[in-house]
């Protein structure tokens, strides 16, 4: 089952109320590659920079978008197993994160989940500010599960 880009954008931006309140936007949505952004405004901490929890949420969210652009939603669903984040610099502007997987990796995940009922995969993300400076790095482990297994 393939979803339109507009439907994927709406799901990414509004399906999870917390994410919608945060203002996360789907900037680029392509098969196997997505880019999301989050505004500084409304996500500030006590010193006026981006709140660490907002950065964490942005680091964790791309799998949903990547799943919707890459896998059949009628056959699979994703779950998060682990997310680690390393904060490198204060985020003083809006931020973005881009993640991708290769076609070979997507095929491996699909085949393994079909055969075994689940497949694990890892995404690495760099959260960047508006000047392109990396403000945080994340490593996230997810599992793609087959529906009904």
Residue frames as qw, qx, qy, qz and C-alpha x, y, z in Angstrom:
[[0.000, 0.889, 0.457, 0.000, 0.00, 0.00, 0.00],
 [0.439, 0.155, 0.018, 0.885, 1.55, 3.26, -1.13],
 [0.098, -0.815, -0.427, 0.379, 0.59, 6.57, 0.43],
 [0.378, 0.816, 0.130, 0.418, 0.73, 9.93, -1.33],
 [0.445, 0.216, -0.310, 0.812, 3.41, 12.42, -0.33],
 [0.286, -0.494, 0.009, -0.821, 0.69, 14.73, 1.01],
 [0.825, -0.433, -0.256, -0.259, -0.76, 11.97, 3.18],
 [0.785, -0.050, -0.364, 0.498, 2.68, 11.02, 4.52],
 [0.184, 0.378, -0.197, 0.886, 3.42, 14.69, 5.31],
 [0.537, -0.516, -0.077, -0.663, 0.12, 15.00, 7.19],
 [0.896, -0.310, -0.319, 0.013, 0.72, 11.78, 9.15],
 [0.650, 0.108, -0.339, 0.672, 4.27, 12.77, 10.11],
 [0.074, 0.348, -0.156, 0.922, 3.27, 16.26, 11.19],
 [0.495, -0.336, 0.054, -0.800, -0.06, 15.57, 12.93],
 [0.759, -0.157, -0.609, -0.167, -0.50, 11.88, 13.91],
 [0.597, -0.279, -0.540, 0.523, 1.37, 12.27, 17.22],
 [0.150, -0.935, -0.288, -0.144, -0.10, 15.25, 19.13],
 [0.560, -0.685, 0.103, 0.454, 3.19, 15.99, 20.92],
 [0.530, 0.023, 0.454, 0.716, 5.03, 16.19, 17.60],
 [0.140, 0.737, 0.477, 0.458, 2.33, 18.47, 16.19],
 [0.346, -0.920, -0.154, 0.103, 2.62, 20.79, 19.23],
 [0.616, -0.447, 0.267, 0.591, 6.41, 20.84, 18.74],
 [0.367, 0.823, -0.091, -0.423, 5.97, 22.02, 15.15],
 [0.469, -0.264, 0.737, 0.408, 8.02, 19.29, 13.47],
 [0.604, 0.626, -0.057, -0.491, 7.74, 19.55, 9.68],
 [0.801, 0.101, 0.515, 0.287, 8.44, 17.00, 6.96],
 [0.052, 0.755, -0.284, -0.589, 10.78, 18.95, 4.68],
 [0.400, 0.433, -0.695, -0.411, 11.76, 16.17, 2.27],
 [0.758, -0.030, 0.575, -0.307, 10.02, 12.83, 1.82],
 [0.553, 0.494, -0.577, -0.342, 11.54, 10.39, -0.63],
 [0.979, -0.094, -0.170, -0.058, 11.77, 6.61, -0.68],
 [0.859, -0.083, -0.228, 0.451, 14.61, 5.68, 1.71],
 [0.393, 0.070, -0.181, 0.899, 15.43, 9.33, 2.59],
 [0.204, -0.847, -0.458, -0.176, 13.67, 11.92, 4.72],
 [0.302, 0.180, -0.282, 0.893, 14.44, 15.28, 6.25],
 [0.335, -0.772, -0.539, -0.039, 12.51, 16.76, 9.16],
 [0.228, 0.403, -0.230, 0.856, 12.82, 20.14, 10.86],
 [0.404, -0.679, -0.575, 0.212, 11.80, 21.68, 14.17],
 [0.085, 0.821, 0.018, 0.565, 11.48, 25.36, 15.06],
 [0.326, 0.101, -0.570, 0.747, 13.34, 26.93, 17.96],
 [0.346, -0.238, 0.109, -0.901, 10.26, 29.02, 18.78],
 [0.817, -0.250, -0.073, -0.515, 8.10, 27.13, 21.26],
 [0.951, -0.036, -0.274, 0.136, 10.85, 24.59, 21.98],
 [0.217, 0.691, -0.429, 0.540, 13.19, 26.76, 24.02],
 [0.673, -0.315, -0.568, 0.353, 14.69, 25.83, 27.38],
 [0.401, -0.829, -0.266, 0.286, 15.47, 28.07, 30.36],
 [0.391, -0.521, 0.240, 0.720, 18.43, 29.73, 28.56],
 [0.425, 0.700, -0.037, -0.573, 16.68, 30.35, 25.23],
 [0.154, 0.391, -0.820, -0.390, 18.26, 27.51, 23.25],
 [0.731, -0.045, -0.490, -0.472, 16.47, 24.39, 22.04],
 [0.715, -0.400, 0.422, -0.388, 15.30, 22.11, 24.81],
 [0.094, -0.377, 0.915, 0.112, 17.18, 18.78, 24.92],
 [0.503, 0.252, 0.790, -0.246, 13.89, 16.85, 24.83],
 [0.567, 0.711, 0.066, -0.410, 12.89, 18.62, 21.61],
 [0.216, 0.642, -0.691, -0.253, 16.21, 17.63, 20.02],
 [0.306, -0.124, 0.939, -0.097, 15.66, 14.05, 21.20],
 [0.602, 0.475, 0.529, -0.362, 12.16, 13.97, 19.72],
 [0.492, 0.746, -0.258, -0.367, 13.46, 15.25, 16.39],
 [0.006, 0.499, -0.859, -0.117, 16.17, 12.55, 16.47],
 [0.385, 0.062, 0.900, -0.192, 13.59, 9.79, 17.06],
 [0.553, 0.524, 0.312, -0.568, 10.86, 10.90, 14.63],
 [0.313, 0.531, -0.547, -0.566, 12.44, 10.25, 11.22],
 [0.154, -0.051, 0.982, 0.093, 11.83, 6.50, 11.35],
 [0.430, 0.520, 0.626, -0.391, 8.09, 7.09, 11.03],
 [0.410, 0.748, -0.143, -0.502, 8.58, 9.19, 7.92],
 [0.074, 0.473, -0.826, -0.297, 11.16, 6.78, 6.50],
 [0.344, 0.148, 0.916, -0.141, 8.81, 3.87, 7.17],
 [0.483, 0.637, 0.418, -0.432, 5.92, 5.59, 5.38],
 [0.377, 0.749, -0.332, -0.432, 8.04, 6.43, 2.30],
 [0.123, 0.513, -0.837, -0.147, 9.79, 3.06, 2.07],
 [0.056, 0.008, 0.992, -0.114, 7.69, 0.18, 3.39],
 [0.393, -0.347, -0.642, -0.560, 4.18, -1.16, 2.82],
 [0.278, -0.274, 0.467, -0.793, 2.06, 0.04, 5.75],
 [0.846, -0.094, -0.101, -0.515, -0.42, -2.80, 5.21],
 [0.887, 0.116, -0.434, 0.107, 2.34, -5.38, 5.78],
 [0.623, 0.023, -0.440, 0.646, 4.68, -3.82, 8.35],
 [0.271, -0.928, -0.097, -0.237, 4.94, -1.40, 11.27],
 [0.483, 0.452, -0.482, 0.575, 8.00, 0.06, 13.06],
 [0.628, -0.757, -0.182, 0.010, 8.86, 0.16, 16.74],
 [0.153, 0.802, -0.452, 0.359, 11.71, 1.91, 18.51],
 [0.877, -0.210, -0.377, 0.210, 14.11, -0.23, 20.53],
 [0.597, -0.516, -0.097, 0.607, 16.77, 2.27, 21.54],
 [0.331, 0.858, 0.073, 0.385, 17.80, 5.85, 20.89],
 [0.608, -0.472, -0.101, 0.631, 21.01, 7.44, 22.04],
 [0.276, 0.905, 0.132, 0.297, 21.81, 11.08, 21.52],
 [0.623, -0.241, -0.100, 0.738, 24.97, 13.07, 21.98],
 [0.064, 0.974, 0.213, -0.039, 24.51, 16.80, 22.45],
 [0.718, 0.148, 0.056, 0.677, 27.42, 18.68, 20.88],
 [0.157, 0.120, -0.010, 0.980, 26.49, 22.38, 20.78],
 [0.222, 0.477, 0.520, -0.673, 23.68, 24.64, 21.90],
 [0.234, 0.461, 0.692, 0.503, 20.98, 24.87, 19.23],
 [0.039, -0.442, -0.233, 0.866, 20.19, 28.57, 18.90],
 [0.367, 0.251, -0.371, -0.815, 18.16, 28.33, 15.66],
 [0.898, 0.156, 0.057, -0.408, 15.66, 26.03, 14.00],
 [0.307, -0.439, 0.833, 0.138, 17.14, 22.57, 13.43],
 [0.823, 0.306, -0.217, -0.427, 16.80, 19.70, 10.99],
 [0.515, -0.334, 0.788, 0.046, 17.72, 16.04, 10.69],
 [0.693, 0.429, -0.386, -0.432, 18.09, 13.84, 7.62],
 [0.567, -0.273, 0.776, -0.040, 18.23, 10.05, 7.59],
 [0.690, 0.437, -0.370, -0.443, 18.47, 7.51, 4.81],
 [0.711, -0.204, 0.671, 0.044, 18.98, 3.85, 4.03],
 [0.076, 0.350, -0.728, -0.585, 20.19, 2.20, 0.86],
 [0.763, 0.117, -0.293, -0.564, 17.93, 0.19, -1.45],
 [0.581, 0.161, -0.791, 0.102, 19.89, -2.94, -0.46],
 [0.012, 0.049, -0.729, 0.683, 19.26, -2.25, 3.23],
 [0.582, 0.077, 0.131, -0.799, 15.55, -1.63, 2.60],
 [0.760, 0.158, -0.532, -0.338, 15.33, -4.92, 0.72],
 [0.377, 0.146, -0.838, 0.368, 17.15, -6.75, 3.54],
 [0.242, -0.012, 0.550, -0.800, 14.82, -5.32, 6.17],
 [0.693, 0.134, -0.119, -0.699, 11.73, -6.14, 4.10],
 [0.699, 0.180, -0.677, -0.142, 12.86, -9.71, 3.39],
 [0.250, 0.113, -0.818, 0.506, 13.89, -10.44, 6.98],
 [0.384, 0.030, 0.418, -0.823, 10.67, -9.01, 8.42],
 [0.751, 0.145, -0.298, -0.572, 8.62, -11.05, 5.94],
 [0.666, 0.171, -0.726, 0.035, 10.52, -14.24, 6.72],
 [0.401, -0.028, -0.738, 0.541, 11.10, -13.93, 10.48],
 [0.281, -0.769, -0.574, -0.015, 8.31, -11.56, 11.48],
 [0.237, -0.954, 0.004, 0.186, 10.73, -8.78, 12.42],
 [0.729, 0.359, -0.033, 0.582, 13.96, -7.12, 11.31],
 [0.418, -0.773, -0.100, 0.466, 16.24, -4.80, 13.22],
 [0.556, 0.560, 0.121, 0.602, 17.94, -1.77, 11.67],
 [0.438, -0.561, -0.183, 0.678, 19.92, 1.24, 12.81],
 [0.306, 0.844, 0.225, 0.379, 19.64, 4.88, 11.73],
 [0.510, -0.295, -0.139, 0.796, 22.30, 7.51, 12.34],
 [0.138, 0.884, 0.364, 0.257, 21.28, 11.14, 12.37],
 [0.396, -0.062, -0.153, 0.903, 22.97, 14.50, 12.60],
 [0.020, -0.880, -0.466, 0.091, 20.82, 17.33, 13.89],
 [0.459, 0.146, 0.117, 0.868, 22.00, 20.56, 12.31],
 [0.018, 0.687, 0.318, -0.653, 21.25, 24.19, 12.98],
 [0.500, 0.822, 0.214, -0.167, 20.45, 26.69, 10.23],
 [0.094, 0.844, -0.478, -0.224, 24.16, 27.29, 9.52],
 [0.829, 0.322, -0.451, -0.072, 24.79, 23.58, 9.00],
 [0.010, -0.504, 0.751, -0.427, 26.58, 23.07, 12.32],
 [0.647, -0.212, -0.729, -0.076, 25.95, 19.65, 13.88],
 [0.339, -0.556, 0.323, -0.687, 24.38, 20.29, 17.30],
 [0.695, -0.240, 0.590, -0.332, 23.58, 16.65, 18.15],
 [0.379, 0.287, -0.824, -0.308, 24.20, 13.15, 16.84],
 [0.756, -0.132, 0.393, -0.507, 21.88, 10.19, 17.29],
 [0.231, 0.184, -0.932, -0.209, 21.99, 6.45, 16.84],
 [0.669, -0.014, 0.291, -0.684, 18.62, 4.74, 16.86],
 [0.010, -0.069, 0.987, 0.144, 17.76, 1.06, 16.74],
 [0.639, 0.129, 0.068, -0.755, 14.38, 0.14, 15.33],
 [0.326, 0.041, 0.942, 0.070, 12.53, -2.98, 14.44],
 [0.509, 0.129, -0.361, -0.771, 10.26, -3.46, 11.46],
 [0.384, 0.032, 0.876, -0.289, 7.57, -5.97, 12.35],
 [0.182, -0.150, -0.785, -0.573, 5.26, -7.89, 10.10],
 [0.558, -0.154, 0.113, -0.808, 1.56, -7.25, 10.70],
 [0.898, -0.092, -0.110, -0.415, -0.14, -10.23, 12.32],
 [0.818, 0.167, -0.496, 0.239, 3.05, -11.98, 13.42]]
